[in-house]
Amino acid sequence: MNHIVTVQEAVTAFAEWLEPTDAELNAIDSEMPVILADVDLLDAQLITLDRTPSELDAQRIRRAWRRLLTARCEQANRTTEDMPGVGA
């Protein structure tokens, strides 16, 4: 006879200690402009997958690239004093 037992990991998979810390949430929040710019670029590129890109599509992709590069530059130029919860 096989006994049915619960799996401890499945029972405790949603324990409070698995939630992100405030520092992790702040880090995600500080990276959000880059994440959103990256999503905009992917959206612009996905639109052109099933058709020949028009001039408007090319402009949309170039604008999305510029927004992504600007967001990455701004993030790279931030100091640890500008980011709450980061640094010593």
Secondary structure, DSSP 8 states (H G I E B T S, - for coil): -------HHHHSTT-GGGS--HHHHHHHHHHHHHHHHHHHHHHHHHHTTTS---HHHHHHHHHHHHHHHHHHHHHHH--TTTSTT---
